[in-house]
Amino acid sequence: MHTVARLVLAPLFLLLFMIGEVSANDADQDGLSDTFETAVGRNTQRADYIVSAGYRRSCALDDNGITCWGDDPRAGTAPGLSHPIAISVSSTHACAIDDNGLQCWGDNAHGKTTVPTLSKPTAVSTGWYHNCALDSKGVKCWGDNSKGQLDVPKKLKNVEQVSAGGFHNCALDDNGVTCWGDNWSHQLDVPALVNPRQVSAGNHHSCALDERGIVCWGDSYFDETTHSYQQRIVPPLQNPRMVSAGFDHTCAVDDTGVVCWGAKDHGQSDLPPNLLKLPVSAISAGWYVTCALDVEGVKCWGDNSHKQTEVPVLFFDADYDKIQNREDTLPFDFDNDGMNDDIDSDDDNDGIADEKDNCPRVANPDQLDTDQDKIGDACDDDDDNDGVLDSKDAMPLDKKESVDTDSDGIGNNTDADDDNDGVDDKKDKFPLDKNESIDTDGDGIGNNADPDDDNDDDANDDGANGMLIFFPFFLYC
């Protein structure tokens, strides 16, 4: 229901070229071609740009991280995230994956933001009161289990995608599409599919994209004319390439742009005229709002009672040159030599071809590589490969040294006097403290700081040890 979509922002003439190439060469479906991502050092198997439309809030992942919009105090505030790679938004909570693993925030009813132990999670999907994640061990779900939505089928094998709906889930694996949980409107009854490549779970329905196009099931609604539940029919589509099942509506991206069907009570299925500029690369259907990515950026429509359609300024820097795409005359050309990086054989223009350059994005004609790890010193975070980042290594080119307490240019492992106080480390009780070298009473406090060097309770060594003397009463009688 939260179904994620991928996004990129670029000038029209360049994105038109890219999208045409990307459709057949974009493994992670983020709008950047695999060829371009490889050239600039991006991961071709992980989406760089994502948008997820929720209930009263939506979020997007751009080159600055995660940005959310829409007013809903229950949804909380996104925590500080380090290099996030995934985001999924639901009714009153959201989840993301970053360097620290998977984190969820917002309303914790049913324990949906209490993340269980996961092993290297790579994907997350938020349902109404539950979540599912994909990690190295398979699919793990947590939160509300009132409809069996946490009971992951054991038959799943090599899961590629998982999508959490209202009270059910669907997964795409080696066997095709499998759904489990609530089956009130037959949203678990997967029809025959031909080589499915995407699945999306909505509130009471599910959809998949296969070789024939888009197929949906369980998408029922109450017809006021016949006073009975009817099945919605997928409208005609031209070469569909993405589907997103929302709360009570569904949207797809095809050659004509965006086509939505289902509920229209909040305008979520009624695309405003002239809002989108073709081609469209991504779509996300939420509760009563829909968001898409076109050549101008992210556009949202539908319910705006909580500012869900008021998308803030997002930052996209495809070529990593620190210039926003919309302000960059050459957004896919790192060295600004007039050639896009996916066809430029020398992206940093240092005279070394990318295929032979140990730092293809950092000019280093000398190709210096101290630790011989095939990553040049100019772009290597740990030049001597000693496990200490150069930014924290006092001796970044010496794998045997990383600390130099007295900053004398000699690492502590070699320096006989680490604190440079004139006392050899072997005789120095405090080899890393230049103000101390002796500890007479062995109490861990150097003599210079210790008020009682011999620990005899006579700090002044005047014979008075501070003890109280009591005389028998009879001596005063």
C-alpha positions as CSV (number, residue, x, y, z in Angstrom):
1,M,0.0,0.0,0.0
2,H,2.9,2.2,0.8
3,T,4.5,1.0,-2.5
4,V,7.8,2.8,-3.1
5,A,8.6,4.6,-6.4
6,R,12.0,5.8,-7.6
7,L,12.8,9.3,-8.6
8,V,15.4,11.5,-10.3
9,L,15.3,15.2,-11.2
10,A,17.0,16.6,-14.2
11,P,16.7,19.2,-17.0
12,L,14.1,18.0,-19.6
13,F,16.5,17.5,-22.6
14,L,18.8,15.3,-20.5
15,L,16.2,13.2,-18.7
16,L,14.4,12.5,-22.0
17,F,17.6,10.8,-23.1
18,M,18.1,9.0,-19.9
19,I,14.6,7.7,-19.4
20,G,14.7,6.2,-22.9
21,E,17.9,4.3,-22.0
22,V,16.9,3.6,-18.4
23,S,13.7,1.7,-19.2
24,A,15.8,-1.2,-20.5
25,N,18.9,-0.7,-18.4
26,D,17.9,0.2,-14.8
27,A,18.1,-2.8,-12.5
28,D,17.1,-0.8,-9.4
29,Q,14.4,1.2,-11.1
30,D,15.5,4.6,-9.7
31,G,15.6,6.5,-12.9
32,L,19.4,6.3,-13.4
33,S,20.7,3.9,-16.0
34,D,23.0,1.1,-14.8
35,T,25.7,2.4,-17.2
36,F,25.6,5.9,-15.7
37,E,25.4,4.5,-12.1
38,T,28.5,2.4,-12.7
39,A,30.3,5.4,-14.2
40,V,29.7,7.6,-11.2
41,G,30.2,5.0,-8.5
42,R,26.5,4.4,-7.6
43,N,25.1,1.0,-6.7
44,T,23.2,-0.4,-9.7
45,Q,21.3,-2.9,-7.4
46,R,20.0,-0.3,-4.9
47,A,17.6,2.6,-5.6
48,D,19.3,6.0,-5.1
49,Y,15.9,7.8,-5.2
50,I,12.7,6.7,-3.6
51,V,9.3,8.3,-2.8
52,S,6.7,6.7,-0.6
53,A,3.2,8.1,-0.2
54,G,1.4,7.4,3.1
55,Y,-1.8,8.6,4.8
56,R,-1.2,12.2,5.9
57,R,2.5,12.1,5.3
58,S,4.9,11.1,2.5
59,C,8.7,10.9,2.4
60,A,11.4,10.8,-0.3
61,L,15.0,9.7,-0.5
62,D,17.2,12.1,-2.4
63,D,21.0,12.8,-2.4
64,N,20.7,14.7,1.0
65,G,18.9,11.8,2.7
66,I,15.2,11.5,3.7
67,T,12.7,14.4,3.6
68,C,9.1,14.1,4.7
69,W,6.1,16.3,4.3
70,G,2.5,16.5,5.5
71,D,1.2,17.3,9.0
72,D,0.5,14.3,11.3
73,P,2.0,14.4,14.9
74,R,1.3,10.7,15.2
75,A,3.8,9.9,12.5
76,G,6.6,11.4,14.5
77,T,9.9,12.8,13.3
78,A,12.4,10.8,11.3
79,P,15.5,10.1,13.5
80,G,19.0,11.0,12.4
81,L,19.8,8.6,9.7
82,S,23.2,7.8,8.3
83,H,23.3,7.1,4.5
84,P,19.7,5.8,4.3
85,I,19.0,3.4,1.4
86,A,15.2,2.7,1.8
87,I,12.1,4.4,3.1
88,S,8.5,3.2,3.5
89,V,5.6,5.2,4.9
90,S,2.2,4.0,6.3
91,S,-0.7,5.4,8.1
92,T,1.0,6.7,11.3
93,H,4.5,5.4,11.1
94,A,7.4,4.9,8.8
95,C,10.6,2.8,8.5
96,A,13.9,3.3,6.9
97,I,17.2,1.4,6.4
98,D,20.5,3.1,7.0
99,D,24.1,2.3,8.1
100,N,22.7,1.3,11.5
101,G,20.2,-1.2,10.2
102,L,16.4,-0.8,10.1
103,Q,14.7,2.0,12.2
104,C,11.0,2.8,12.6
105,W,9.3,5.8,14.1
106,G,5.9,7.2,14.8
107,D,2.9,5.6,16.6
108,N,3.9,2.2,18.2
109,A,0.4,0.6,18.5
110,H,0.8,-3.2,18.2
111,G,4.6,-2.7,18.5
112,K,5.0,-1.9,14.8
113,T,7.9,0.5,15.4
114,T,9.7,-2.0,17.7
115,V,12.1,-3.5,15.2
116,P,13.1,-7.2,15.8
117,T,16.6,-8.5,15.3
118,L,17.4,-8.5,11.6
119,S,20.4,-9.7,9.7
120,K,21.6,-7.2,7.1
121,P,18.2,-5.9,6.0
122,T,17.9,-4.7,2.4
123,A,14.2,-3.8,2.0
124,V,11.3,-2.8,4.2
125,S,7.6,-2.4,3.6
126,T,5.0,-0.8,6.0
127,G,1.5,-2.1,6.3
128,W,-1.3,-0.5,8.4
129,Y,-0.3,-1.8,11.8
130,H,2.6,-4.1,10.8
131,N,5.8,-4.2,8.7
132,C,7.8,-6.7,6.8
133,A,11.5,-6.6,6.0
134,L,13.8,-8.6,3.7
135,D,17.1,-9.6,5.2
136,S,19.8,-12.2,4.6
137,K,17.6,-14.9,6.2
138,G,14.4,-14.1,4.2
139,V,11.2,-12.3,5.1
140,K,10.5,-11.1,8.7
141,C,7.3,-9.4,9.7
142,W,6.3,-7.8,13.1
143,G,3.5,-5.7,14.7
144,D,-0.2,-6.6,14.5
145,N,-1.0,-10.3,13.7
146,S,-4.8,-10.1,13.9
147,K,-5.2,-11.5,10.4
148,G,-2.1,-13.7,10.3
149,Q,-0.1,-11.2,8.4
150,L,3.0,-12.1,10.4
151,D,2.8,-15.8,9.5
152,V,5.4,-15.8,6.7
153,P,4.9,-18.9,4.5
154,K,7.8,-21.3,4.9
155,K,7.7,-22.2,1.2
156,L,9.2,-18.8,0.1
157,K,12.5,-19.2,-1.7
158,N,15.0,-16.6,-2.7
159,V,12.6,-13.7,-2.1
160,E,13.2,-10.6,-4.3
161,Q,10.5,-8.3,-3.2
162,V,8.0,-8.0,-0.3
163,S,5.1,-5.7,-0.1
164,A,2.9,-5.1,3.0
165,G,-0.7,-4.1,2.5
166,G,-3.5,-3.2,4.9
167,F,-3.7,-6.5,6.7
168,H,-1.9,-8.8,4.2
169,N,1.4,-9.1,2.4
170,C,2.7,-10.4,-0.9
171,A,6.2,-11.5,-1.9
172,L,7.9,-12.3,-5.2
173,D,10.3,-15.2,-5.1
174,D,11.5,-18.1,-7.3
175,N,8.0,-19.5,-7.4
176,G,6.3,-16.3,-8.4
177,V,3.9,-14.3,-6.2
178,T,2.7,-15.6,-2.8
179,C,0.3,-13.6,-0.5
180,W,-0.7,-14.2,3.1
181,G,-2.8,-12.6,5.9
182,D,-6.3,-11.2,5.5
183,N,-8.3,-12.6,2.6
184,W,-11.6,-10.7,3.1
185,S,-11.8,-9.7,-0.5
186,H,-9.7,-12.5,-2.0
187,Q,-6.6,-10.4,-2.1
188,L,-4.6,-13.6,-1.4
189,D,-6.0,-15.5,-4.3
190,V,-3.2,-14.9,-6.8
191,P,-4.3,-15.5,-10.4
192,A,-2.0,-17.2,-13.0
193,L,0.9,-14.9,-13.8
194,V,3.5,-15.0,-16.5
195,N,7.0,-14.3,-15.2
196,P,6.0,-11.6,-12.7
197,R,8.6,-8.9,-12.0
198,Q,6.9,-6.6,-9.5
199,V,4.2,-7.0,-6.8
200,S,2.3,-4.4,-4.8
201,A,-0.1,-5.0,-1.9
202,G,-2.9,-2.5,-1.2
203,N,-5.5,-2.3,1.5
204,H,-7.9,-5.0,0.2
205,H,-6.3,-5.8,-3.1
206,S,-3.0,-6.8,-4.7
207,C,-1.4,-6.2,-8.1
208,A,1.5,-7.6,-10.1
209,L,3.4,-6.6,-13.2
210,D,4.1,-9.6,-15.5
211,E,4.9,-10.1,-19.1
212,R,1.3,-9.5,-20.2
213,G,1.0,-6.2,-18.2
214,I,-0.7,-5.4,-14.9
215,V,-2.9,-7.9,-13.1
216,C,-4.9,-7.1,-9.9
217,W,-7.0,-9.3,-7.7
218,G,-9.2,-8.8,-4.6
219,D,-9.9,-5.2,-5.7
220,S,-13.6,-5.0,-4.7
221,Y,-15.9,-2.1,-4.1
222,F,-19.5,-1.5,-3.1
223,D,-21.6,-0.5,-6.1
224,E,-24.4,1.9,-5.0
225,T,-26.3,1.1,-8.2
226,T,-26.4,-2.7,-7.8
227,H,-26.0,-2.6,-4.0
228,S,-23.4,-5.3,-4.3
229,Y,-19.6,-5.7,-4.3
230,Q,-18.0,-5.5,-7.7
231,Q,-14.5,-6.2,-9.0
232,R,-12.6,-3.3,-10.4
233,I,-11.1,-3.9,-13.8
234,V,-7.6,-2.7,-14.8
235,P,-8.0,-0.1,-17.6
236,P,-6.2,-0.4,-20.9
237,L,-2.5,0.4,-20.5
238,Q,0.3,1.0,-23.0
239,N,3.5,-0.8,-22.1
240,P,3.1,-0.5,-18.3
241,R,6.4,-0.6,-16.3
242,M,5.3,0.0,-12.7
243,V,2.3,-0.5,-10.5
244,S,1.4,0.9,-7.1
245,A,-1.6,-0.4,-5.1
246,G,-2.9,2.2,-2.6
247,F,-5.6,2.2,0.0
248,D,-8.6,2.0,-2.3
249,H,-7.0,3.0,-5.7
250,T,-4.2,1.9,-7.9
251,C,-1.9,3.7,-10.3
252,A,0.5,2.6,-13.0
253,V,3.2,4.2,-15.2
254,D,3.0,3.5,-18.9
255,D,3.9,5.1,-22.1
256,T,1.1,7.7,-21.8
257,G,2.3,8.8,-18.3
258,V,0.2,7.9,-15.3
259,V,-3.1,6.0,-15.2
260,C,-5.1,5.6,-12.0
261,W,-8.3,3.8,-11.2
262,G,-10.4,3.1,-8.2
263,A,-11.6,5.5,-5.5
264,K,-11.8,9.2,-6.5
265,D,-13.4,10.7,-3.4
266,H,-10.2,12.7,-2.6
267,G,-9.0,13.2,-6.1
268,Q,-6.4,10.6,-5.7
269,S,-7.2,8.9,-9.0
270,D,-7.9,12.2,-10.9
271,L,-4.7,13.4,-12.3
272,P,-4.9,17.2,-12.6
273,P,-4.6,18.4,-16.3
274,N,-1.1,19.5,-17.3
275,L,0.4,18.5,-13.9
276,L,2.9,16.0,-15.2
277,K,5.5,16.4,-18.0
278,L,6.3,13.2,-19.9
279,P,7.9,10.9,-19.5
280,V,7.0,9.8,-16.0
281,S,9.5,7.4,-14.3
282,A,7.8,6.5,-11.0
283,I,4.5,6.4,-9.1
284,S,3.4,5.9,-5.5
285,A,-0.2,5.5,-4.4
286,G,-0.9,6.2,-0.8
287,W,-4.2,6.4,1.2
288,Y,-5.9,9.5,-0.4
289,V,-2.9,11.0,-2.2
290,T,-0.7,9.9,-5.1
291,C,2.8,11.1,-6.0
292,A,4.7,10.7,-9.2
293,L,8.1,11.7,-10.6
294,D,8.3,13.4,-14.0
295,V,10.9,15.4,-15.8
296,E,10.4,18.4,-13.5
297,G,10.5,16.6,-10.2
298,V,8.0,15.1,-7.7
299,K,4.4,16.0,-8.1
300,C,1.5,14.9,-5.7
301,W,-2.2,15.2,-6.0
302,G,-5.3,14.2,-4.0
303,D,-6.2,15.0,-0.4
304,N,-4.3,18.1,0.8
305,S,-6.0,18.5,4.2
306,H,-2.7,18.0,5.9
307,K,-0.4,19.4,3.2
308,Q,0.3,16.0,1.7
309,T,0.6,17.4,-1.8
310,E,2.9,20.3,-0.9
311,V,6.3,18.7,-1.8
312,P,9.3,20.6,-0.4
313,V,12.5,21.3,-2.3
314,L,14.4,18.1,-2.8
315,F,18.1,17.7,-3.7
316,F,19.3,15.6,-6.6
317,D,22.9,15.5,-7.7
318,A,23.3,12.7,-10.1
319,D,27.0,13.2,-11.0
320,Y,28.1,14.0,-7.4
321,D,29.6,17.3,-8.4
322,K,27.7,19.1,-5.5
323,I,25.5,21.0,-7.9
324,Q,21.8,20.4,-7.8
325,N,20.6,18.8,-11.1
326,R,18.2,21.6,-11.9
327,E,21.0,24.2,-11.5
328,D,23.7,22.1,-13.2
329,T,24.1,22.7,-16.9
330,L,25.8,19.2,-17.1
331,P,24.1,17.2,-14.4
332,F,25.5,13.9,-15.7
333,D,29.0,15.1,-16.4
334,F,31.3,15.2,-13.3
335,D,34.3,16.8,-14.9
336,N,32.2,19.2,-17.1
337,D,34.0,18.2,-20.3
338,G,30.8,18.0,-22.3
339,M,30.5,14.2,-22.2
340,N,28.0,12.4,-19.9
341,D,29.8,10.2,-17.4
342,D,28.3,7.0,-18.9
343,I,30.1,7.6,-22.2
344,D,33.2,9.5,-20.8
345,S,36.2,7.3,-20.6
346,D,38.0,9.6,-18.1
347,D,35.4,11.0,-15.7
348,D,37.9,13.0,-13.5
349,N,39.9,14.2,-16.5
350,D,43.3,13.3,-15.0
351,G,44.7,11.6,-18.1
352,I,44.0,8.1,-16.7
353,A,41.2,6.0,-18.3
354,D,38.5,5.1,-15.8
355,E,39.0,1.4,-16.4
356,K,42.6,1.7,-15.2
357,D,42.2,4.6,-12.8
358,N,42.3,3.6,-9.1
359,C,40.3,6.8,-8.3
360,P,38.1,7.4,-11.4
361,R,36.2,10.2,-9.7
362,V,39.2,11.9,-8.0
363,A,42.0,13.4,-10.2
364,N,45.2,11.6,-9.2
365,P,47.6,11.3,-12.1
366,D,50.3,9.8,-9.8
367,Q,48.0,6.8,-9.0
368,L,49.6,6.5,-5.5
369,D,48.3,3.5,-3.6
370,T,50.2,3.0,-0.4
371,D,48.4,-0.2,0.8
372,Q,48.1,-1.7,-2.7
373,D,44.4,-2.3,-2.3
374,K,43.7,-1.0,-5.8
375,I,42.1,2.2,-4.3
376,G,44.2,5.2,-4.7
377,D,45.3,7.2,-1.7
378,A,43.4,10.2,-3.1
379,C,40.0,8.4,-2.6
380,D,41.0,5.7,0.0
381,D,39.5,6.3,3.5
382,D,42.3,4.1,5.0
383,D,45.5,4.5,3.0
384,D,47.6,2.1,5.1
385,N,44.8,-0.4,5.5
386,D,45.3,-0.6,9.3
387,G,41.6,-0.5,10.1
388,V,41.8,3.2,11.3
389,L,40.3,5.8,9.0
390,D,42.7,8.4,7.7
391,S,40.7,11.1,9.4
392,K,41.5,9.6,12.8
393,D,44.9,8.1,12.0
394,A,47.9,10.1,13.1
395,M,50.1,8.0,10.8
396,P,47.7,7.4,7.8
397,L,50.5,6.0,5.6
398,D,52.0,3.6,8.2
399,K,50.0,0.4,8.9
400,K,52.0,-0.2,12.1
401,E,51.1,3.2,13.6
402,S,47.9,5.2,14.2
403,V,48.5,7.1,17.4
404,D,51.0,9.8,18.2
405,T,50.2,11.1,21.7
406,D,52.9,13.8,21.8
407,S,52.6,14.8,18.2
408,D,56.4,14.4,17.6
409,G,56.0,12.6,14.4
410,I,56.9,9.2,15.9
411,G,54.0,6.8,16.5
412,N,53.4,5.4,19.9
413,N,54.4,1.9,18.9
414,T,57.9,3.1,18.1
415,D,58.3,6.1,20.4
416,A,60.2,5.3,23.6
417,D,58.6,8.4,25.3
418,D,55.0,8.7,24.1
419,D,54.1,11.8,26.2
420,N,57.5,13.5,25.6
421,D,58.0,14.2,29.3
422,G,61.6,13.0,29.4
423,V,60.8,9.8,31.2
424,D,61.1,6.5,29.2
425,D,57.8,4.8,28.9
426,K,59.1,1.7,30.6
427,K,59.8,3.7,33.7
428,D,56.8,6.1,33.4
429,K,53.8,5.2,35.4
430,F,51.8,7.5,33.1
431,P,53.3,7.1,29.7
432,L,50.5,9.0,28.0
433,D,50.3,11.9,30.5
434,K,53.1,14.5,30.1
435,N,52.3,16.0,33.5
436,E,52.8,12.8,35.5
437,S,55.3,10.0,35.6
438,I,55.4,8.9,39.3
439,D,52.7,7.3,41.5
440,T,54.3,6.6,44.9
441,D,51.3,5.0,46.6
442,G,50.0,3.2,43.4
443,D,46.5,4.7,43.7
444,G,46.3,5.6,40.0
445,I,46.8,9.3,40.7
446,G,50.1,10.8,39.8
447,N,52.1,12.6,42.5
448,N,51.7,16.0,40.9
449,A,47.9,15.7,41.2
450,D,47.7,13.5,44.3
451,P,47.3,15.5,47.6
452,D,48.6,12.5,49.6
453,D,51.5,10.9,47.7
454,D,52.1,8.1,50.2
455,N,48.5,7.5,51.1
456,D,49.0,7.9,54.9
457,D,46.1,10.2,55.4
458,D,48.6,13.0,56.2
459,A,48.3,15.3,53.2
460,N,50.6,17.9,54.7
461,D,53.1,15.4,56.2
462,D,53.0,17.4,59.5
463,G,52.5,14.5,61.8
464,A,48.7,15.1,62.1
465,N,47.0,12.4,60.3
466,G,43.6,13.8,60.8
467,M,42.4,11.1,63.3
468,L,40.1,12.2,66.2
469,I,41.4,11.2,69.6
470,F,38.9,10.5,72.4
471,F,40.0,10.7,76.0
472,P,38.2,8.7,78.8
473,F,35.7,10.8,80.7
474,F,37.3,10.2,84.1
475,L,40.4,12.2,83.2
476,Y,38.3,15.4,83.3
477,C,36.7,14.7,86.6
